[in-house]
Amino acid sequence: MADRGFDLETRLETLEENDLKRALSPVDRVAEHGYFAEPSGGELPVLETAEALVFASNNYLGLTDDQRVQDAARQAAATVGTGAGASRLVTGDTMVHRDLERQLAEVKGTERALAFSSGYAANVGTITALEPDVVFSDELNHASIIDGCRLTDTETVVYDHCDAASLRSKLADRAERAARDGRQPADESWLIVTDSVFSMDGTVAPLDAICDAAEEFGAWVMVDEAHATGLYANGGGVVQAEGLEDRVHVQMGTLSKALASQGGYVAGSAELIECVLNDARSFVFSTGLAPPAAAAASEALHVARHGGARERLWENVAHLRDGLESMGFDVWGDSQILPVIVGDREDAITLADGVRERDVVAPAIRPPTVPEGTSRIRVVPMATHDRSDIIACLEAFRAAGKEVGLL
């Protein structure tokens, strides 16, 4: 009988031959003053090597090692438990969850918010719960948005990246098609979905123009603030920075980046949250977010709102961008994410290795994560990097860039 199994060995060999095979690279922190910390802000020892500065983390505000955030997690574990123990709809709902959701709704300017076990689950669950007839999606949206569209089995129209004119054209074409088929606008539900800050390009979506287009055609807008939550006005995201709370119907984000925890959330009207709470399978059939994670995120959000970490982050971003560009590197983006575009995947890997040899961790990002010919180093400072850390990073890129022949 023929073997109907899976040829995994060949698949792995193909990845290896094309420089696409990934591997886990464990990173650990050292104990300082009795708790795990990042001395010098972003300094981590990579196992089996010496200490190195990390410029690749989504821990943008450096709060994973903040004493207040860690104490909040410990207190929740001691009083509520290490896990929710069940779905939130069964016995997994706690006041720790409610406090987090209250604060998220306050920051996002919405009636309610709902916490999920991950940002991925939040996107997939929300899109499938809404069951839109048509989704208009930015071409570089996160995989969780793409998968949400696939699972909904909806018609998905992709528009050019961060291009409101392209979106408007797609909306108009779809409206004309509906009219030819004799359908009225009210016969269909349309959802426009976009990241606010794009994780690999560092670009920021033109949300105001997107809202204008949505209102013209009667569509809803859903914004994924995963890489923006906590970094903008009052600890909010780009939606808050641009004052668009009343024009964006669904605000989604994660707790695992600037908020130094784990999980995701959706914020919006009371009716939206009730719908998602009842119909999002990734919420209904998942154990609730662990109480320590919820408490840590809640405290981190408080720190982001009332501390000075946001200001320090943006100062580091400006210093690092100016330094890289002055050397001659091509740096994309408009946010805290600074993609240094190399192009060739082998050159990107060699540059990352050269930077790593100088005790700076900033791995290469290659296809299929990014398009062919745009391999890059995704450089991200943290609020807890000091000036000497930024200088060390710049010097590492200068020396490695010369070795590779990029400068």
VENJOHU-V55383 format. One record per backbone hydrogen bond with DSSP energy under -1.0 kcal/mol. NH is the residue of the N-H (numbers start at 1). CO is the residue of the C=O. Records with the same first field share a line. If there is no record, write none. Layout:
NH: CO, CO
This chain:
8: 6
11: 7
12: 8
13: 9
14: 10
15: 11
16: 12
17: 13
18: 14
19: 16
20: 15
28: 45
32: 35
35: 32
37: 30
41: 38
42: 40
43: 39
44: 52
46: 50
49: 46
52: 44
53: 359
54: 42
55: 361
60: 58
62: 59
66: 63
70: 66
71: 67
72: 68
73: 69
74: 70
75: 71
76: 72
77: 73
78: 74
79: 75
80: 76
81: 76
90: 87
92: 87
98: 94
99: 95
100: 96
101: 97
102: 98
103: 99
104: 100
105: 101
106: 102
107: 103
108: 104
110: 105
112: 268
114: 266
116: 264
122: 118
123: 119
124: 120
125: 121
126: 122
127: 123
128: 124
129: 125
130: 126
131: 127
133: 189
134: 189
135: 155
136: 191
137: 157
138: 193
139: 159
141: 138
145: 142
146: 142
147: 143
148: 144
149: 145
150: 146
151: 147
152: 148
154: 149
155: 133
157: 135
159: 137
163: 160
167: 163
168: 164
169: 165
170: 166
171: 167
172: 168
173: 169
174: 170
175: 171
176: 172
177: 173
178: 174
179: 175
180: 176
181: 177
182: 179
183: 178
187: 184
188: 185
191: 134
192: 220
193: 136
194: 222
196: 224
198: 203
202: 198
205: 196
207: 205
210: 206
211: 207
212: 208
213: 209
214: 210
215: 211
216: 212
217: 213
219: 214
220: 190
222: 192
223: 250
224: 194
225: 252
228: 225
229: 225
230: 235
231: 228
232: 236
235: 232
236: 233
241: 237
242: 238
243: 240
244: 239
247: 244
248: 244
250: 221
251: 267
252: 223
253: 265
255: 263
260: 257
261: 255
264: 116
265: 253
266: 114
267: 251
268: 112
273: 269
274: 270
275: 271
276: 272
277: 273
278: 274
279: 275
280: 276
283: 280
284: 280
285: 281
286: 283
288: 86
294: 290
295: 291
296: 292
297: 293
298: 294
299: 295
300: 296
301: 297
302: 298
303: 299
304: 300
305: 301
306: 302
307: 303
312: 308
313: 309
314: 310
315: 311
316: 312
317: 313
318: 314
319: 315
320: 316
321: 317
322: 318
323: 319
324: 320
325: 321
326: 322
327: 323
329: 324
332: 339
334: 202
338: 379
340: 377
341: 330
342: 375
343: 375
348: 344
349: 345
350: 346
351: 347
352: 348
353: 349
354: 350
355: 351
356: 352
357: 353
359: 356
360: 355
361: 53
365: 376
369: 366
374: 371
375: 343
376: 365
377: 340
378: 363
379: 338, 377
380: 55
383: 60
385: 382
390: 386
391: 387
392: 388
393: 389
394: 390
395: 391
396: 392
397: 393
398: 394
399: 395
400: 396
401: 397
402: 398
403: 399
404: 400
406: 401
407: 401
